Amino acid sequence: MILNATTTAFILFCAAPQEEIEKYKLGSSKTFQYLNQSKCYELADISDSREYLATRKAIDIVGISQKEQEAISELLLQFFILGILILPKERKLIHQFQKMTKPNST
């Protein structure tokens, strides 16, 4: 579940305004190998750009400063990148370990 929420949040970052995409060196979610496996890039009646802007507006409303928002964004993006690079490998290793340690059902 956490991985799905992280993936969704990263996709929203990829739909940020162009200035932020350039600042954080992002691109379309279609360009990230981990994100483009399903070939489902959009959901009907859902705009990732609008969702991103609504989230940023909500953060403004609760009083988080622009400087703090930038620091949070940079930190989150680093975690997202690590998760995209590391978690699939860990999941594969965990699956292999489970297969090795699973008692034979014969």
DSSP file with accessible surface (Angstrom, degrees, kcal/mol):
  #  RESIDUE AA STRUCTURE BP1 BP2  ACC     N-H-->O    O-->H-N    N-H-->O    O-->H-N    TCO  KAPPA ALPHA  PHI   PSI    X-CA   Y-CA   Z-CA
    1    1 A M     >        0   0  188      0, 0.0     4,-2.2     0, 0.0     5,-0.2   0.000 360.0 360.0 360.0 -42.9    0.0    0.0    0.0
    2    2 A I  H  >  +     0   0  138      1,-0.2     4,-2.7     2,-0.2     5,-0.2   0.917 360.0  53.7 -62.1 -41.0    2.8    2.4    0.9
    3    3 A L  H  > S+     0   0   32      1,-0.2     4,-2.7     2,-0.2    -1,-0.2   0.919 107.9  50.2 -61.4 -40.4    4.5    1.7   -2.5
    4    4 A N  H  > S+     0   0  104      2,-0.2     4,-2.5     1,-0.2    -1,-0.2   0.917 111.9  47.2 -64.4 -42.2    1.2    2.6   -4.3
    5    5 A A  H  X S+     0   0   61     -4,-2.2     4,-2.5     2,-0.2    -2,-0.2   0.913 112.9  49.5 -65.6 -40.2    0.9    5.9   -2.4
    6    6 A T  H  X S+     0   0   39     -4,-2.7     4,-2.5     2,-0.2    -2,-0.2   0.928 111.1  49.1 -63.7 -43.7    4.5    6.7   -3.1
    7    7 A T  H  X S+     0   0   27     -4,-2.7     4,-2.5    -5,-0.2    -2,-0.2   0.931 111.3  49.6 -62.3 -44.2    4.1    5.9   -6.7
    8    8 A T  H  X S+     0   0   83     -4,-2.5     4,-2.1     1,-0.2    -2,-0.2   0.928 111.2  49.0 -61.6 -44.5    1.0    8.1   -6.9
    9    9 A A  H  X S+     0   0   33     -4,-2.5     4,-2.1     1,-0.2    -1,-0.2   0.913 110.9  50.3 -62.9 -40.2    2.7   11.0   -5.2
   10   10 A F  H  X S+     0   0    1     -4,-2.5     4,-2.0     1,-0.2    -1,-0.2   0.909 107.7  53.4 -65.7 -39.8    5.7   10.7   -7.6
   11   11 A I  H  X S+     0   0   42     -4,-2.5     4,-0.6     1,-0.2    -1,-0.2   0.908 107.6  52.0 -60.8 -39.6    3.4   10.7  -10.6
   12   12 A L  H >< S+     0   0   31     -4,-2.1     3,-1.2     1,-0.2    -1,-0.2   0.910 106.4  53.0 -63.7 -41.2    1.8   13.9   -9.2
   13   13 A F  H >< S+     0   0   17     -4,-2.1     3,-1.6     1,-0.3    -1,-0.2   0.892 104.6  56.3 -59.5 -37.1    5.3   15.5   -9.0
   14   14 A C  H 3< S+     0   0    9     -4,-2.0    -1,-0.3     1,-0.3    -2,-0.2   0.678 104.4  54.3 -68.5 -15.4    5.9   14.6  -12.6
   15   15 A A  T << S+     0   0   17     -3,-1.2    -1,-0.3    -4,-0.6    -2,-0.2   0.237  83.6 123.4-101.2  11.8    2.7   16.6  -13.5
   16   16 A A  S <  S-     0   0    7     -3,-1.6     5,-0.1     1,-0.2    33,-0.1  -0.154  78.0 -72.5 -64.7 166.4    3.9   19.7  -11.8
   17   17 A P    >>  -     0   0   54      0, 0.0     4,-2.1     0, 0.0     3,-1.0  -0.254  51.8-105.2 -57.6 152.3    4.2   23.0  -13.7
   18   18 A Q  H 3> S+     0   0  119      1,-0.3     4,-2.6     2,-0.2     5,-0.2   0.831 118.8  59.6 -52.3 -39.2    7.1   23.0  -16.2
   19   19 A E  H 3> S+     0   0  158      1,-0.2     4,-2.2     2,-0.2    -1,-0.3   0.908 109.7  42.6 -58.2 -42.7    9.2   25.3  -13.9
   20   20 A E  H <> S+     0   0   35     -3,-1.0     4,-2.7     2,-0.2    -1,-0.2   0.868 110.1  56.3 -74.0 -35.7    9.1   22.8  -11.1
   21   21 A I  H  <>S+     0   0   21     -4,-2.1     5,-3.0     1,-0.2     4,-0.3   0.927 112.6  42.7 -59.6 -43.8    9.7   19.8  -13.5
   22   22 A E  H ><5S+     0   0  126     -4,-2.6     3,-0.9     3,-0.2    -2,-0.2   0.916 112.9  52.9 -68.6 -42.1   12.9   21.6  -14.7
   23   23 A K  H 3<5S+     0   0   85     -4,-2.2    -2,-0.2     1,-0.3    -1,-0.2   0.909 117.8  36.0 -59.3 -44.8   13.9   22.6  -11.2
   24   24 A Y  T 3<5S-     0   0   32     -4,-2.7    -1,-0.3    -5,-0.1    -2,-0.2   0.345 110.5-120.1 -94.0   6.4   13.7   19.0   -9.8
   25   25 A K  T < 5 +     0   0  181     -3,-0.9    -3,-0.2    -4,-0.3     2,-0.1   0.913  63.6 144.0  56.5  46.7   14.9   17.4  -13.1
   26   26 A L      < -     0   0   27     -5,-3.0     2,-0.3    -6,-0.2    -1,-0.1  -0.379  26.4-177.1 -99.8-174.6   11.8   15.5  -13.6
   27   27 A G        -     0   0   19     -2,-0.1     5,-0.1     1,-0.0    -5,-0.0  -0.879  45.7 -37.3-160.7-167.3    9.9   14.5  -16.7
   28   28 A S    >   -     0   0   56     -2,-0.3     3,-2.1     1,-0.1     4,-0.3  -0.325  52.6-122.2 -62.2 144.8    6.8   12.8  -17.8
   29   29 A S  G >  S+     0   0   17      1,-0.3     3,-1.3   -18,-0.2     6,-0.2   0.783 111.3  70.6 -60.7 -20.8    5.9    9.7  -15.7
   30   30 A K  G 3  S+     0   0   99      1,-0.2    -1,-0.3     5,-0.1     6,-0.1   0.733  90.2  60.6 -66.4 -20.3    6.1    7.8  -19.0
   31   31 A T  G <  S+     0   0   96     -3,-2.1     2,-0.7     4,-0.1    -1,-0.2   0.578  84.3  87.4 -86.8  -9.7    9.8    8.3  -19.0
   32   32 A F  S X> S-     0   0   43     -3,-1.3     4,-1.8    -4,-0.3     3,-0.7  -0.821  70.0-148.5 -94.9 118.8   10.4    6.4  -15.8
   33   33 A Q  T 34 S+     0   0  131     -2,-0.7     4,-0.3     1,-0.3     3,-0.2   0.875  96.9  51.7 -54.0 -41.5   10.9    2.7  -16.4
   34   34 A Y  T >4 S+     0   0   47      1,-0.2     3,-0.5     2,-0.2    -1,-0.3   0.873 114.0  43.5 -65.7 -34.9    9.3    1.8  -13.1
   35   35 A L  T <4 S+     0   0   17     -3,-0.7     3,-0.4     1,-0.2    -1,-0.2   0.702 107.6  57.9 -84.5 -20.2    6.3    3.9  -13.6
   36   36 A N  T 3< S+     0   0   29     -4,-1.8     3,-0.4    -3,-0.2    -1,-0.2   0.304  73.4  99.6 -98.2  14.2    5.6    3.0  -17.2
   37   37 A Q  S <  S+     0   0  113     -3,-0.5    -1,-0.2    -4,-0.3    -2,-0.1   0.846  83.6  47.3 -68.3 -33.3    5.2   -0.8  -16.8
   38   38 A S  S    S-     0   0   85     -3,-0.4    -1,-0.2     2,-0.2    -2,-0.1   0.682  94.7-138.7 -83.4 -16.9    1.4   -0.8  -16.8
   39   39 A K        +     0   0  140     -3,-0.4     2,-0.8     1,-0.2    -3,-0.1   0.631  67.5 122.0  65.3  12.6    1.1    1.5  -19.9
   40   40 A C        +     0   0   74      1,-0.1    -1,-0.2     3,-0.0    -2,-0.2  -0.892  26.0 158.4-105.8 101.3   -1.8    3.2  -18.0
   41   41 A Y        +     0   0   65     -2,-0.8     2,-0.3     1,-0.2    -1,-0.1   0.639  58.1  32.8 -99.0 -20.3   -0.7    6.8  -17.8
   42   42 A E        -     0   0  150      5,-0.0     2,-0.4     6,-0.0    -1,-0.2  -0.988  61.8-144.4-140.2 149.4   -4.0    8.6  -17.2
   43   43 A L    >   -     0   0  116      3,-0.4     3,-1.9    -2,-0.3     5,-0.1  -0.911  40.1 -97.0-110.7 142.4   -7.3    7.9  -15.5
   44   44 A A  T 3  S+     0   0   88     -2,-0.4     3,-0.1     1,-0.3    -1,-0.0  -0.268 106.7   5.0 -57.1 136.5  -10.5    9.2  -17.0
   45   45 A D  T 3  S+     0   0  159      1,-0.2     2,-0.5    -3,-0.0    -1,-0.3   0.634 105.8 111.8  64.1  15.8  -11.6   12.5  -15.4
   46   46 A I    <   -     0   0   81     -3,-1.9     2,-0.6     4,-0.0    -3,-0.4  -0.984  48.0-165.8-121.1 126.5   -8.5   12.8  -13.4
   47   47 A S     >  -     0   0   30     -2,-0.5     4,-2.5     1,-0.2     5,-0.2  -0.941   8.1-163.3-111.9 112.3   -5.9   15.5  -14.0
   48   48 A D  H  > S+     0   0   45     -2,-0.6     4,-2.6     1,-0.2     5,-0.2   0.885  93.5  54.4 -60.0 -36.9   -2.5   14.9  -12.3
   49   49 A S  H  > S+     0   0   60      2,-0.2     4,-2.5     1,-0.2    -1,-0.2   0.931 109.8  45.5 -63.4 -45.5   -1.6   18.5  -12.9
   50   50 A R  H  > S+     0   0  164      2,-0.2     4,-2.6     1,-0.2    -2,-0.2   0.905 113.1  50.7 -64.2 -39.9   -4.8   19.7  -11.2
   51   51 A E  H  X S+     0   0   90     -4,-2.5     4,-2.2     2,-0.2    -2,-0.2   0.907 110.2  49.9 -64.1 -41.4   -4.3   17.3   -8.3
   52   52 A Y  H  X S+     0   0    8     -4,-2.6     4,-2.5     2,-0.2    -2,-0.2   0.946 112.8  46.1 -61.6 -49.2   -0.7   18.5   -7.9
   53   53 A L  H  X S+     0   0   92     -4,-2.5     4,-2.4     1,-0.2    -2,-0.2   0.887 111.4  52.2 -63.2 -38.0   -1.8   22.1   -7.8
   54   54 A A  H  X S+     0   0   55     -4,-2.6     4,-2.3     2,-0.2    -1,-0.2   0.900 109.8  49.8 -64.7 -38.6   -4.6   21.4   -5.4
   55   55 A T  H  X S+     0   0   65     -4,-2.2     4,-2.2     2,-0.2    -2,-0.2   0.934 110.9  48.5 -65.0 -44.9   -2.2   19.6   -3.1
   56   56 A R  H  X S+     0   0   24     -4,-2.5     4,-2.2     1,-0.2    -2,-0.2   0.901 110.6  51.7 -62.5 -38.9    0.2   22.6   -3.2
   57   57 A K  H  X S+     0   0  137     -4,-2.4     4,-2.5     2,-0.2    -1,-0.2   0.918 108.4  51.2 -63.7 -42.4   -2.7   25.0   -2.5
   58   58 A A  H  X S+     0   0   52     -4,-2.3     4,-1.9     1,-0.2    -1,-0.2   0.900 108.4  51.8 -61.8 -39.2   -3.7   22.9    0.5
   59   59 A I  H  <>S+     0   0   50     -4,-2.2     5,-1.8     1,-0.2     4,-0.3   0.904 109.6  50.0 -64.7 -39.9   -0.1   23.0    1.8
   60   60 A D  H ><5S+     0   0   83     -4,-2.2     3,-1.6     1,-0.2    -2,-0.2   0.929 107.6  54.8 -60.5 -44.6   -0.2   26.8    1.4
   61   61 A I  H 3<5S+     0   0  127     -4,-2.5    -2,-0.2     1,-0.3    -1,-0.2   0.873 103.1  54.1 -61.7 -37.5   -3.5   27.0    3.3
   62   62 A V  T 3<5S-     0   0  108     -4,-1.9    -1,-0.3    -5,-0.1    -2,-0.2   0.540 121.6-107.6 -79.4  -1.3   -2.1   25.1    6.3
   63   63 A G  T < 5 +     0   0   58     -3,-1.6     2,-0.5    -4,-0.3    -3,-0.2   0.681  62.0 154.0  93.5  19.0    0.7   27.7    6.5
   64   64 A I      < -     0   0   54     -5,-1.8    -1,-0.3     1,-0.1    -2,-0.1  -0.714  44.5-122.0 -82.2 126.2    3.8   25.9    5.3
   65   65 A S     >  -     0   0   52     -2,-0.5     4,-2.7     1,-0.1     5,-0.2  -0.154  16.7-112.6 -66.9 161.2    6.2   28.5    3.9
   66   66 A Q  H  > S+     0   0  100      1,-0.2     4,-2.3     2,-0.2     5,-0.2   0.901 119.1  52.1 -60.4 -40.6    7.5   28.3    0.3
   67   67 A K  H  > S+     0   0  174      1,-0.2     4,-2.1     2,-0.2    -1,-0.2   0.918 111.0  46.8 -63.1 -43.5   11.0   27.6    1.6
   68   68 A E  H  > S+     0   0  106      2,-0.2     4,-2.8     1,-0.2    -2,-0.2   0.901 110.2  53.7 -65.9 -38.5    9.7   24.7    3.7
   69   69 A Q  H  X S+     0   0    5     -4,-2.7     4,-2.9     1,-0.2    -2,-0.2   0.910 108.6  49.4 -61.8 -41.7    7.7   23.4    0.8
   70   70 A E  H  X S+     0   0   62     -4,-2.3     4,-2.6     2,-0.2    -1,-0.2   0.921 111.7  48.3 -64.2 -42.6   10.8   23.3   -1.4
   71   71 A A  H  X S+     0   0   57     -4,-2.1     4,-2.3     2,-0.2    -2,-0.2   0.923 113.3  47.6 -63.6 -42.8   12.8   21.5    1.2
   72   72 A I  H  X S+     0   0   77     -4,-2.8     4,-3.1     2,-0.2     5,-0.2   0.931 111.8  50.7 -63.2 -44.3   10.0   19.0    1.7
   73   73 A S  H  X S+     0   0    8     -4,-2.9     4,-2.7     1,-0.2    -2,-0.2   0.927 110.6  48.3 -60.3 -45.8    9.7   18.5   -2.1
   74   74 A E  H  X S+     0   0   95     -4,-2.6     4,-1.8     2,-0.2    -1,-0.2   0.923 113.9  46.8 -62.2 -42.7   13.4   17.9   -2.5
   75   75 A L  H  X S+     0   0  103     -4,-2.3     4,-2.2     2,-0.2    -2,-0.2   0.942 113.1  48.3 -64.5 -47.6   13.4   15.4    0.4
   76   76 A L  H  X S+     0   0   67     -4,-3.1     4,-2.8     1,-0.2    -2,-0.2   0.917 109.5  52.8 -59.8 -43.2   10.4   13.5   -0.9
   77   77 A L  H  X S+     0   0    9     -4,-2.7     4,-2.6    -5,-0.2    -1,-0.2   0.883 107.1  52.4 -63.0 -36.3   11.8   13.3   -4.4
   78   78 A Q  H  X S+     0   0  123     -4,-1.8     4,-2.4     2,-0.2    -1,-0.2   0.926 111.0  47.3 -64.0 -42.1   15.0   11.8   -3.1
   79   79 A F  H  X S+     0   0  122     -4,-2.2     4,-2.8     2,-0.2    -2,-0.2   0.907 111.5  51.4 -63.9 -40.8   12.9    9.2   -1.2
   80   80 A F  H  X S+     0   0   13     -4,-2.8     4,-2.7     2,-0.2     5,-0.2   0.937 110.2  48.4 -61.7 -45.9   10.9    8.5   -4.4
   81   81 A I  H  X S+     0   0   56     -4,-2.6     4,-2.3     1,-0.2     5,-0.2   0.938 113.0  47.8 -61.6 -45.3   14.0    8.1   -6.5
   82   82 A L  H  X>S+     0   0   89     -4,-2.4     4,-3.3     1,-0.2     5,-0.5   0.925 112.6  49.7 -60.5 -43.4   15.5    5.7   -3.9
   83   83 A G  H  X5S+     0   0   13     -4,-2.8     4,-1.2     1,-0.2    -2,-0.2   0.909 111.0  48.8 -62.8 -40.1   12.2    3.8   -3.7
   84   84 A I  H  <5S+     0   0   28     -4,-2.7    -1,-0.2    -5,-0.2    -2,-0.2   0.892 119.6  38.6 -67.7 -36.0   12.0    3.5   -7.5
   85   85 A L  H  <5S+     0   0  100     -4,-2.3     4,-0.3    -5,-0.2    -2,-0.2   0.879 129.0  26.9 -81.8 -37.7   15.6    2.3   -7.7
   86   86 A I  H  X5S+     0   0   71     -4,-3.3     4,-2.4    -5,-0.2     3,-0.5   0.890 106.6  64.5 -97.8 -45.2   15.7    0.0   -4.6
   87   87 A L  H  X<S+     0   0   61     -4,-1.2     4,-3.0    -5,-0.5     5,-0.2   0.872 100.1  52.0 -57.3 -42.9   12.3   -1.3   -3.7
   88   88 A P  H  > S+     0   0   37      0, 0.0     4,-2.1     0, 0.0    -1,-0.2   0.919 112.5  47.5 -60.5 -36.8   11.8   -3.4   -6.9
   89   89 A K  H  > S+     0   0  147     -3,-0.5     4,-2.4    -4,-0.3    -2,-0.2   0.919 112.9  48.2 -67.5 -42.6   15.1   -5.1   -6.3
   90   90 A E  H  X S+     0   0   94     -4,-2.4     4,-3.1     2,-0.2     5,-0.2   0.915 109.5  52.8 -62.7 -41.8   14.3   -5.7   -2.6
   91   91 A R  H  X S+     0   0  118     -4,-3.0     4,-2.6    -5,-0.2    -1,-0.2   0.917 109.8  48.8 -61.1 -40.6   10.9   -7.1   -3.5
   92   92 A K  H  X S+     0   0  136     -4,-2.1     4,-2.5    -5,-0.2    -1,-0.2   0.930 112.6  47.6 -65.3 -42.7   12.6   -9.5   -5.9
   93   93 A L  H  X S+     0   0  110     -4,-2.4     4,-2.6     2,-0.2    -2,-0.2   0.909 111.9  50.0 -65.0 -41.6   15.1  -10.6   -3.3
   94   94 A I  H  X S+     0   0   94     -4,-3.1     4,-2.7     2,-0.2    -2,-0.2   0.932 111.0  49.6 -62.1 -43.5   12.4  -11.0   -0.7
   95   95 A H  H  X S+     0   0  104     -4,-2.6     4,-2.2    -5,-0.2    -2,-0.2   0.924 111.5  48.6 -61.8 -43.7   10.4  -13.2   -3.1
   96   96 A Q  H  X S+     0   0   86     -4,-2.5     4,-2.2     2,-0.2    -1,-0.2   0.916 111.8  49.6 -63.1 -41.5   13.5  -15.3   -3.9
   97   97 A F  H  X S+     0   0  125     -4,-2.6     4,-2.1     1,-0.2    -2,-0.2   0.924 109.6  51.3 -63.0 -43.3   14.2  -15.7   -0.2
   98   98 A Q  H  X S+     0   0  109     -4,-2.7     4,-1.2     1,-0.2    -1,-0.2   0.898 109.9  49.7 -62.4 -39.5   10.6  -16.7    0.5
   99   99 A K  H  < S+     0   0  142     -4,-2.2     3,-0.2     1,-0.2    -1,-0.2   0.907 111.9  48.9 -65.2 -39.1   10.7  -19.3   -2.3
  100  100 A M  H  < S+     0   0  152     -4,-2.2    -2,-0.2     1,-0.2    -1,-0.2   0.842 117.4  39.9 -69.2 -34.4   14.0  -20.7   -0.9
  101  101 A T  H  < S+     0   0   80     -4,-2.1    -1,-0.2    -5,-0.2    -2,-0.2   0.542  88.3 108.3 -95.9  -5.6   12.6  -21.0    2.7
  102  102 A K  S  < S-     0   0  146     -4,-1.2     3,-0.1    -3,-0.2    -4,-0.0  -0.563  75.2-118.2 -73.8 128.1    9.1  -22.2    1.8
  103  103 A P        -     0   0  108      0, 0.0     2,-0.1     0, 0.0    -1,-0.1  -0.351  35.0 -99.0 -63.3 145.5    8.7  -25.9    2.8
  104  104 A N        -     0   0  144      1,-0.1     0, 0.0     2,-0.0     0, 0.0  -0.424  23.2-148.0 -63.7 139.4    8.0  -28.2   -0.1
  105  105 A S              0   0  122     -2,-0.1    -1,-0.1    -3,-0.1    -3,-0.0   0.282 360.0 360.0 -94.7  13.2    4.3  -29.0   -0.3
  106  106 A T              0   0  165      0, 0.0    -2,-0.0     0, 0.0     0, 0.0  -0.428 360.0 360.0 -90.5 360.0    5.0  -32.5   -1.7
